[in-house]
């Protein structure tokens, strides 16, 4: 009986190793989807000669107004990101949002609502994997990012009260380069993605938005199944992300706007269901630190929900 139990234990161990190896082999197939951050797109996985499409619905609410205007800003929209694996190391991406912005403000003893709808500024960028080290059941990749935000959104929108404020405009009217580095550490049980990026915002008409520095970290941890077995249709991941944003003050006609810029830290919990070809995902960004300039409007929350497909 002792030898029999030892033999069964050895068999179970060998079967477990085989399942892990099969899962690793499946994950390495071209077109297979993987976990990825939901609050930034630079780490989206895409294999050579394959495409990835991400669609997200986004809802933003900002109503913590320190000024007497009692402003309330709501942004509802959708975004599409498309990526292509040009080589095993080089991936090319493009992103285009569609937005509906509504600003409700107190003026002259009454509430005034102003809104605009349309496409926002597009973004194109390239990612090059400069370093990759693969081990048994794990992989580390580091890649620089270089891109450009294009002035595809309207920055001259008006309503019956005149030209809309910069916060309501769909675009910036400027060509804004950005660069950064993204790193991914992937295992069979979890994945960590981190990036640092900087966007230099140039002048568009009379307004020059402040340059932006961002730091992002994302952890995706497999909640189900707890053990790797054959026949599982997909994987459920719990997601926790942290997003730090610092933006310099805007300039209007060459003068700095004291009611702009500042630093915000978001904590972002979410879920992600991953199959071989598609992903369903949702995340909520909650501000836990907001140190903004003057009477800049503070965020309440941002909700993101969408899908991702590899083909």
ZAZA-118517 format. One record per residue (C-alpha): residue number from 1; residue in one letter; x, y, z. Coordinates in steps of 0.25 Angstrom, whole numbers, plus 5000, padded with zeros to 4 digits. Layout:
BEGIN
+-----+---+------+------+------+
|   k | r |    x |    y |    z |
+-----+---+------+------+------+
| NUM | A |    X |    Y |    Z |
...
+-----+---+------+------+------+
This chain:
BEGIN
+-----+---+------+------+------+
|   k | r |    x |    y |    z |
+-----+---+------+------+------+
|   1 | X | 5000 | 5000 | 5000 |
|   2 | X | 5011 | 5010 | 5003 |
|   3 | X | 5017 | 5007 | 4989 |
|   4 | X | 5004 | 5008 | 4983 |
|   5 | X | 5001 | 5022 | 4989 |
|   6 | X | 5015 | 5027 | 4985 |
|   7 | X | 5012 | 5022 | 4971 |
|   8 | X | 4999 | 5030 | 4971 |
|   9 | X | 5005 | 5042 | 4976 |
|  10 | X | 5016 | 5042 | 4966 |
|  11 | X | 5006 | 5040 | 4955 |
|  12 | X | 4998 | 5052 | 4960 |
|  13 | X | 5010 | 5060 | 4960 |
|  14 | X | 5014 | 5056 | 4946 |
|  15 | X | 5000 | 5059 | 4941 |
|  16 | X | 5000 | 5073 | 4948 |
|  17 | X | 5013 | 5076 | 4941 |
|  18 | X | 5008 | 5071 | 4927 |
|  19 | X | 4995 | 5080 | 4929 |
|  20 | X | 5004 | 5092 | 4933 |
|  21 | X | 5013 | 5089 | 4920 |
|  22 | X | 5001 | 5088 | 4911 |
|  23 | X | 4995 | 5101 | 4917 |
|  24 | X | 5008 | 5108 | 4914 |
|  25 | X | 5009 | 5103 | 4900 |
|  26 | X | 4994 | 5107 | 4898 |
|  27 | X | 4998 | 5121 | 4903 |
|  28 | X | 5009 | 5122 | 4893 |
|  29 | X | 5001 | 5120 | 4881 |
|  30 | X | 4999 | 5131 | 4871 |
|  31 | X | 4986 | 5138 | 4873 |
|  32 | X | 4984 | 5133 | 4887 |
|  33 | X | 4979 | 5144 | 4897 |
|  34 | X | 4985 | 5147 | 4910 |
|  35 | X | 4982 | 5156 | 4922 |
|  36 | X | 4985 | 5171 | 4920 |
|  37 | X | 4983 | 5184 | 4927 |
|  38 | X | 4970 | 5191 | 4925 |
|  39 | X | 4974 | 5205 | 4928 |
|  40 | X | 4985 | 5206 | 4918 |
|  41 | X | 4987 | 5200 | 4905 |
|  42 | X | 5002 | 5200 | 4903 |
|  43 | X | 5003 | 5186 | 4908 |
|  44 | X | 4993 | 5179 | 4899 |
|  45 | X | 4998 | 5166 | 4895 |
|  46 | X | 4999 | 5163 | 4880 |
|  47 | X | 5007 | 5152 | 4872 |
|  48 | X | 5014 | 5154 | 4859 |
|  49 | X | 5005 | 5155 | 4847 |
|  50 | X | 4993 | 5156 | 4857 |
|  51 | X | 4983 | 5167 | 4860 |
|  52 | X | 4976 | 5171 | 4873 |
|  53 | X | 4964 | 5179 | 4875 |
|  54 | X | 4959 | 5185 | 4888 |
|  55 | X | 4946 | 5192 | 4890 |
|  56 | X | 4943 | 5200 | 4903 |
|  57 | X | 4931 | 5208 | 4908 |
|  58 | X | 4935 | 5219 | 4917 |
|  59 | X | 4927 | 5227 | 4927 |
|  60 | X | 4934 | 5238 | 4935 |
|  61 | X | 4928 | 5247 | 4946 |
|  62 | X | 4934 | 5259 | 4952 |
|  63 | X | 4926 | 5267 | 4962 |
|  64 | X | 4935 | 5271 | 4974 |
|  65 | X | 4936 | 5286 | 4971 |
|  66 | X | 4942 | 5295 | 4981 |
|  67 | X | 4937 | 5307 | 4974 |
|  68 | X | 4923 | 5314 | 4975 |
|  69 | X | 4920 | 5310 | 4961 |
|  70 | X | 4916 | 5295 | 4966 |
|  71 | X | 4921 | 5289 | 4953 |
|  72 | X | 4917 | 5275 | 4949 |
|  73 | X | 4924 | 5269 | 4937 |
|  74 | X | 4920 | 5255 | 4931 |
|  75 | X | 4927 | 5248 | 4920 |
|  76 | X | 4921 | 5236 | 4913 |
|  77 | X | 4927 | 5230 | 4901 |
|  78 | X | 4934 | 5218 | 4894 |
|  79 | X | 4948 | 5215 | 4889 |
|  80 | X | 4954 | 5206 | 4879 |
|  81 | X | 4969 | 5201 | 4879 |
|  82 | X | 4974 | 5193 | 4868 |
|  83 | X | 4988 | 5187 | 4868 |
|  84 | X | 4996 | 5179 | 4858 |
|  85 | X | 5009 | 5170 | 4861 |
|  86 | X | 5018 | 5175 | 4850 |
|  87 | X | 5029 | 5166 | 4854 |
|  88 | X | 5032 | 5157 | 4867 |
|  89 | X | 5037 | 5170 | 4874 |
|  90 | X | 5030 | 5182 | 4867 |
|  91 | X | 5015 | 5184 | 4869 |
|  92 | X | 5007 | 5196 | 4863 |
|  93 | X | 4995 | 5202 | 4870 |
|  94 | X | 4984 | 5212 | 4867 |
|  95 | X | 4973 | 5218 | 4876 |
|  96 | X | 4961 | 5226 | 4873 |
|  97 | X | 4950 | 5231 | 4884 |
|  98 | X | 4936 | 5235 | 4882 |
|  99 | X | 4931 | 5244 | 4893 |
| 100 | X | 4919 | 5252 | 4899 |
| 101 | X | 4923 | 5262 | 4909 |
| 102 | X | 4913 | 5269 | 4918 |
| 103 | X | 4916 | 5281 | 4927 |
| 104 | X | 4905 | 5286 | 4937 |
| 105 | X | 4908 | 5299 | 4944 |
| 106 | X | 4902 | 5309 | 4953 |
| 107 | X | 4901 | 5323 | 4947 |
| 108 | X | 4892 | 5335 | 4950 |
| 109 | X | 4884 | 5327 | 4960 |
| 110 | X | 4880 | 5316 | 4950 |
| 111 | X | 4887 | 5303 | 4945 |
| 112 | X | 4893 | 5304 | 4931 |
| 113 | X | 4896 | 5291 | 4923 |
| 114 | X | 4906 | 5291 | 4911 |
| 115 | X | 4910 | 5278 | 4903 |
| 116 | X | 4917 | 5273 | 4891 |
| 117 | X | 4918 | 5260 | 4884 |
| 118 | X | 4927 | 5254 | 4874 |
| 119 | X | 4941 | 5248 | 4872 |
| 120 | X | 4953 | 5251 | 4880 |
| 121 | X | 4968 | 5252 | 4877 |
| 122 | X | 4974 | 5239 | 4871 |
| 123 | X | 4986 | 5233 | 4876 |
| 124 | X | 4996 | 5225 | 4869 |
| 125 | X | 5009 | 5218 | 4875 |
| 126 | X | 5019 | 5207 | 4873 |
| 127 | X | 5024 | 5197 | 4883 |
| 128 | X | 5038 | 5190 | 4881 |
| 129 | X | 5041 | 5178 | 4890 |
| 130 | X | 5056 | 5182 | 4893 |
| 131 | X | 5058 | 5171 | 4904 |
| 132 | X | 5051 | 5157 | 4906 |
| 133 | X | 5055 | 5146 | 4915 |
| 134 | X | 5046 | 5133 | 4915 |
| 135 | X | 5047 | 5123 | 4926 |
| 136 | X | 5039 | 5111 | 4930 |
| 137 | X | 5025 | 5116 | 4932 |
| 138 | X | 5029 | 5131 | 4932 |
| 139 | X | 5033 | 5142 | 4923 |
| 140 | X | 5039 | 5156 | 4925 |
| 141 | X | 5038 | 5167 | 4914 |
| 142 | X | 5042 | 5181 | 4913 |
| 143 | X | 5038 | 5190 | 4902 |
| 144 | X | 5040 | 5205 | 4899 |
| 145 | X | 5028 | 5213 | 4893 |
| 146 | X | 5028 | 5224 | 4884 |
| 147 | X | 5015 | 5231 | 4879 |
| 148 | X | 5007 | 5243 | 4875 |
| 149 | X | 4993 | 5249 | 4878 |
| 150 | X | 4987 | 5255 | 4866 |
| 151 | X | 4977 | 5267 | 4866 |
| 152 | X | 4965 | 5259 | 4860 |
| 153 | X | 4955 | 5264 | 4870 |
| 154 | X | 4948 | 5278 | 4869 |
| 155 | X | 4955 | 5289 | 4877 |
| 156 | X | 4946 | 5300 | 4873 |
| 157 | X | 4932 | 5295 | 4877 |
| 158 | X | 4922 | 5305 | 4881 |
| 159 | X | 4907 | 5306 | 4886 |
| 160 | X | 4897 | 5317 | 4888 |
| 161 | X | 4906 | 5323 | 4899 |
| 162 | X | 4918 | 5324 | 4890 |
| 163 | X | 4931 | 5315 | 4889 |
| 164 | X | 4931 | 5304 | 4899 |
| 165 | X | 4942 | 5303 | 4910 |
| 166 | X | 4954 | 5295 | 4908 |
| 167 | X | 4949 | 5284 | 4917 |
| 168 | X | 4937 | 5282 | 4908 |
| 169 | X | 4945 | 5282 | 4895 |
| 170 | X | 4946 | 5268 | 4888 |
| 171 | X | 4961 | 5271 | 4884 |
| 172 | X | 4973 | 5279 | 4887 |
| 173 | X | 4976 | 5285 | 4873 |
| 174 | X | 4991 | 5281 | 4875 |
| 175 | X | 5000 | 5270 | 4871 |
| 176 | X | 5006 | 5264 | 4884 |
| 177 | X | 5017 | 5254 | 4884 |
| 178 | X | 5018 | 5244 | 4895 |
| 179 | X | 5028 | 5233 | 4899 |
| 180 | X | 5030 | 5223 | 4910 |
| 181 | X | 5034 | 5209 | 4914 |
| 182 | X | 5025 | 5197 | 4918 |
| 183 | X | 5029 | 5184 | 4925 |
| 184 | X | 5022 | 5171 | 4926 |
| 185 | X | 5025 | 5159 | 4935 |
| 186 | X | 5016 | 5148 | 4932 |
| 187 | X | 5014 | 5134 | 4939 |
| 188 | X | 5003 | 5123 | 4938 |
| 189 | X | 4996 | 5129 | 4951 |
| 190 | X | 4998 | 5144 | 4950 |
| 191 | X | 5003 | 5155 | 4941 |
| 192 | X | 5009 | 5169 | 4945 |
| 193 | X | 5010 | 5181 | 4935 |
| 194 | X | 5016 | 5194 | 4938 |
| 195 | X | 5019 | 5206 | 4930 |
| 196 | X | 5024 | 5220 | 4931 |
| 197 | X | 5020 | 5230 | 4920 |
| 198 | X | 5022 | 5245 | 4917 |
| 199 | X | 5013 | 5253 | 4907 |
| 200 | X | 5018 | 5267 | 4903 |
| 201 | X | 5006 | 5275 | 4899 |
| 202 | X | 5008 | 5286 | 4889 |
| 203 | X | 5000 | 5299 | 4886 |
| 204 | X | 4987 | 5298 | 4879 |
| 205 | X | 4981 | 5312 | 4876 |
| 206 | X | 4981 | 5320 | 4889 |
| 207 | X | 4982 | 5308 | 4899 |
| 208 | X | 4994 | 5299 | 4902 |
| 209 | X | 4990 | 5288 | 4911 |
| 210 | X | 5000 | 5284 | 4922 |
| 211 | X | 5010 | 5273 | 4919 |
| 212 | X | 5006 | 5260 | 4926 |
| 213 | X | 5014 | 5249 | 4933 |
| 214 | X | 5008 | 5236 | 4936 |
| 215 | X | 5011 | 5223 | 4944 |
| 216 | X | 5003 | 5211 | 4943 |
| 217 | X | 5003 | 5197 | 4950 |
| 218 | X | 4994 | 5186 | 4947 |
| 219 | X | 4993 | 5172 | 4954 |
| 220 | X | 4984 | 5161 | 4948 |
| 221 | X | 4983 | 5149 | 4957 |
| 222 | X | 4976 | 5136 | 4953 |
| 223 | X | 4964 | 5134 | 4962 |
| 224 | X | 4958 | 5122 | 4954 |
| 225 | X | 4961 | 5111 | 4952 |
| 226 | X | 4971 | 5110 | 4964 |
| 227 | X | 4978 | 5098 | 4957 |
| 228 | X | 4981 | 5097 | 4943 |
| 229 | X | 4973 | 5085 | 4937 |
| 230 | X | 4969 | 5081 | 4923 |
| 231 | X | 4955 | 5085 | 4917 |
| 232 | X | 4954 | 5099 | 4924 |
| 233 | X | 4948 | 5109 | 4914 |
| 234 | X | 4954 | 5121 | 4920 |
| 235 | X | 4961 | 5128 | 4932 |
| 236 | X | 4955 | 5138 | 4942 |
| 237 | X | 4965 | 5148 | 4946 |
| 238 | X | 4964 | 5158 | 4958 |
| 239 | X | 4970 | 5171 | 4954 |
| 240 | X | 4976 | 5182 | 4962 |
| 241 | X | 4983 | 5194 | 4956 |
| 242 | X | 4989 | 5207 | 4961 |
| 243 | X | 4989 | 5220 | 4952 |
| 244 | X | 4997 | 5232 | 4956 |
| 245 | X | 4995 | 5245 | 4947 |
| 246 | X | 5003 | 5258 | 4948 |
| 247 | X | 5000 | 5269 | 4939 |
| 248 | X | 5006 | 5283 | 4938 |
| 249 | X | 4997 | 5295 | 4938 |
| 250 | X | 4991 | 5299 | 4925 |
| 251 | X | 4994 | 5312 | 4918 |
| 252 | X | 4984 | 5321 | 4912 |
| 253 | X | 4989 | 5332 | 4902 |
| 254 | X | 5003 | 5330 | 4909 |
| 255 | X | 4998 | 5331 | 4923 |
| 256 | X | 4998 | 5319 | 4933 |
| 257 | X | 4984 | 5315 | 4938 |
| 258 | X | 4985 | 5314 | 4953 |
| 259 | X | 4972 | 5305 | 4953 |
| 260 | X | 4978 | 5294 | 4945 |
| 261 | X | 4988 | 5283 | 4946 |
| 262 | X | 4992 | 5275 | 4958 |
| 263 | X | 4994 | 5261 | 4963 |
| 264 | X | 4983 | 5249 | 4964 |
| 265 | X | 4985 | 5235 | 4968 |
| 266 | X | 4975 | 5225 | 4965 |
| 267 | X | 4972 | 5211 | 4970 |
| 268 | X | 4965 | 5202 | 4960 |
| 269 | X | 4959 | 5188 | 4963 |
| 270 | X | 4953 | 5180 | 4952 |
| 271 | X | 4950 | 5166 | 4946 |
| 272 | X | 4955 | 5160 | 4933 |
| 273 | X | 4950 | 5147 | 4927 |
| 274 | X | 4960 | 5142 | 4917 |
| 275 | X | 4958 | 5131 | 4906 |
| 276 | X | 4967 | 5127 | 4895 |
| 277 | X | 4962 | 5137 | 4885 |
| 278 | X | 4954 | 5147 | 4893 |
| 279 | X | 4953 | 5155 | 4906 |
| 280 | X | 4942 | 5162 | 4914 |
| 281 | X | 4947 | 5172 | 4924 |
| 282 | X | 4942 | 5183 | 4934 |
| 283 | X | 4949 | 5192 | 4944 |
| 284 | X | 4946 | 5204 | 4952 |
| 285 | X | 4956 | 5215 | 4955 |
| 286 | X | 4954 | 5222 | 4968 |
| 287 | X | 4963 | 5234 | 4972 |
| 288 | X | 4969 | 5233 | 4985 |
| 289 | X | 4978 | 5245 | 4984 |
| 290 | X | 4975 | 5258 | 4977 |
| 291 | X | 4984 | 5270 | 4978 |
| 292 | X | 4980 | 5279 | 4968 |
| 293 | X | 4982 | 5293 | 4964 |
| 294 | X | 4973 | 5304 | 4970 |
| 295 | X | 4958 | 5301 | 4967 |
| 296 | X | 4961 | 5290 | 4957 |
| 297 | X | 4949 | 5280 | 4956 |
| 298 | X | 4952 | 5267 | 4964 |
| 299 | X | 4948 | 5253 | 4959 |
| 300 | X | 4938 | 5244 | 4965 |
| 301 | X | 4940 | 5231 | 4957 |
| 302 | X | 4943 | 5225 | 4944 |
| 303 | X | 4936 | 5212 | 4939 |
| 304 | X | 4942 | 5204 | 4927 |
| 305 | X | 4935 | 5192 | 4922 |
| 306 | X | 4938 | 5185 | 4908 |
| 307 | X | 4944 | 5173 | 4900 |
| 308 | X | 4957 | 5169 | 4893 |
| 309 | X | 4958 | 5160 | 4881 |
| 310 | X | 4971 | 5154 | 4875 |
| 311 | X | 4971 | 5149 | 4861 |
+-----+---+------+------+------+
